[in-house]
Amino acid sequence: MLRRIIDHVRVPTLIVHGAADRLVRVDAALDAQRERPDWGLQVLDDVGHIPMLEVPDRFLEIVETWLRAEGLEPAETDLLRPTSL
């Protein structure tokens, strides 16, 4: 199923995957990036299934850096930072 989805994606894509994810193996992210070498991939050590909640500042830094590299301007990220979990 993932392959069918990958074939239809026509926008710049970044995969941010936790190496310690026990729900979706990191191999799935690596396979997706091999299928679409134009996609970005960041595998985060010691991070599980929800990197945007586990390491929100690091996640936003990765996304902002990638957006700028793609020639896109990130939104005002202070609005996206969680105040407390």
C-alpha positions in Angstrom: 0.0 0.0 0.0 2.8 2.4 0.8 4.2 2.0 -2.6 0.9 3.1 -4.2 0.8 6.2 -2.1 4.5 7.0 -2.8 3.9 6.9 -6.5 1.2 9.6 -6.3 3.0 12.2 -4.2 3.9 15.2 -6.3 5.1 17.7 -3.7 8.4 18.1 -1.9 8.4 15.6 1.0 10.4 15.2 4.1 10.3 12.1 6.2 11.2 12.5 9.9 11.4 9.1 11.5 12.5 8.0 15.0 15.0 5.2 15.0 13.4 3.8 18.2 9.9 3.7 16.6 8.4 0.4 17.6 5.2 0.8 15.6 6.7 1.6 12.1 10.1 0.2 11.5 12.8 2.6 10.3 13.2 0.3 7.3 9.9 1.7 6.0 11.3 5.2 5.9 14.5 4.0 4.3 12.6 2.1 1.7 10.4 5.1 0.9 13.4 7.3 0.5 15.1 4.7 -1.8 11.9 4.7 -3.9 11.9 8.5 -4.0 15.5 9.8 -3.7 14.2 13.4 -4.2 12.5 13.1 -0.8 14.4 14.3 2.3 14.9 11.8 5.2 16.0 12.5 8.8 16.2 9.5 11.1 16.5 10.6 14.7 18.3 8.4 17.2 16.7 7.8 20.6 13.3 9.0 19.3 10.2 6.9 18.9 7.0 7.0 16.9 6.1 10.7 17.5 9.2 12.9 17.0 7.1 16.1 16.8 6.0 15.5 20.4 9.1 13.8 21.8 11.6 16.3 20.5 9.5 19.3 19.3 12.3 21.9 19.1 14.6 19.5 17.2 11.7 18.5 14.9 10.9 22.1 14.1 14.5 22.9 13.4 14.8 20.0 11.0 11.6 21.0 9.2 12.5 24.7 9.0 15.9 23.9 7.6 14.4 21.6 5.0 11.8 24.1 4.0 14.4 26.8 3.5 16.6 24.3 1.5 13.5 23.7 -0.7 13.1 27.5 -1.2 10.0 27.7 1.0 9.6 30.0 3.9 8.5 28.4 7.2 5.4 29.7 9.0 5.7 31.6 12.3 6.9 28.6 14.3 6.5 30.1 17.7 2.8 29.4 17.2 3.6 25.7 16.7 5.8 25.1 19.7 4.0 23.3 22.5 3.7 25.2 25.7 3.6 22.1 27.8 3.0 18.4 27.4 
